[in-house]
Amino acid sequence: ARIQYERIGSDVTMQCGSLDNEASVTWKVNGTDVKARRREEGPRLILMEVNMSSNGLYSCFQNPDGQRRDQINLRVG
């Protein structure tokens, strides 16, 4: 997994590998559904106003086969 550092209160964009803008993906954080305020735009996950509870290991899976394409370790501080 790669590490992405972000500031508290910022909006954070995570990109699922090198997938193109038409790709459909599913995101998980620490193996569970992402509950935070967010937008999803193709292969990107945009978290709104992150805080310390946003920390974690984000994994994206390409639909429909469910193959994992990327992992991002988000560190907010």
C-alpha positions in Angstrom: 0.0 0.0 0.0 1.2 3.5 -0.6 0.9 6.3 2.0 -1.1 9.5 1.4 -0.7 12.3 4.0 -3.5 14.9 4.3 -4.5 17.7 6.6 -7.4 17.6 9.0 -10.4 19.4 7.5 -9.4 19.1 3.9 -11.2 17.3 1.2 -9.1 14.3 0.1 -9.1 12.6 -3.3 -7.9 9.0 -3.7 -7.3 7.5 -7.1 -7.7 3.8 -7.7 -4.5 2.9 -9.5 -4.3 3.8 -13.2 -7.9 3.0 -14.0 -9.6 5.3 -16.5 -12.4 7.7 -15.7 -15.1 5.3 -16.9 -14.1 2.6 -14.5 -16.5 1.4 -11.8 -15.0 0.6 -8.5 -16.0 -0.3 -4.9 -14.1 1.2 -2.0 -13.5 -0.3 1.5 -11.7 1.1 4.5 -10.1 -1.4 6.9 -12.2 -4.1 5.1 -15.6 -2.4 5.7 -17.8 0.0 3.8 -16.8 3.6 3.7 -19.3 5.5 6.0 -17.7 8.9 5.9 -19.1 11.8 3.8 -17.8 11.2 0.4 -18.3 11.5 -3.4 -17.4 8.8 -5.9 -16.4 9.8 -9.4 -15.4 6.9 -11.5 -12.2 5.4 -10.0 -11.8 8.3 -7.5 -13.0 8.5 -3.9 -13.4 12.0 -2.5 -13.6 12.3 1.3 -15.1 15.5 2.6 -13.5 17.3 5.5 -11.4 14.5 6.8 -10.6 14.0 10.5 -8.6 11.6 12.6 -11.3 8.9 12.2 -10.6 9.0 8.4 -7.3 7.3 9.0 -7.1 3.8 7.7 -6.3 1.4 4.8 -8.4 2.2 1.8 -8.8 -0.6 -0.8 -10.5 -0.3 -4.2 -11.9 -3.2 -6.2 -12.8 -3.1 -9.8 -16.4 -4.0 -10.7 -17.8 -6.4 -11.6 -15.1 -8.9 -11.0 -14.1 -7.6 -7.5 -10.3 -7.7 -8.2 -8.3 -5.5 -5.9 -6.6 -2.7 -7.9 -5.0 -0.5 -5.3 -4.5 0.1 -1.5 -3.9 3.5 0.0 -2.9 4.1 3.7 -4.5 7.4 4.6 -2.8 9.4 7.4 -4.5 12.5 8.5 -2.8 15.0 10.8 
